[in-house]
Amino acid sequence: MTYDRLVCANCASPVSEGRCRVCRAVRQQMLEEQGQGPLAGMNPAMLIALMVVLLAALALVAHQTA
């Protein structure tokens, strides 16, 4: 979920604007959670390379079993 569509229950403004302390706290918490995924540290080029390697391995396995 992204915080750009959330509305704060405290001040009734978008959380992305950070008008009150509750908005700012939620925004900071969501930013910290976004960087915790297993592939969060990889750039797009590395992700594409990983996908190509996995597809090549899958094709090799499929070719050997056929």
Secondary structure, DSSP 8 states (H G I E B T S, - for coil): --GGG-B-TTTSSBGGG--SHHHHHHHHHHHHHHTTSTTTT--HHHHHHHHHHHHHHHHHHHHHH-
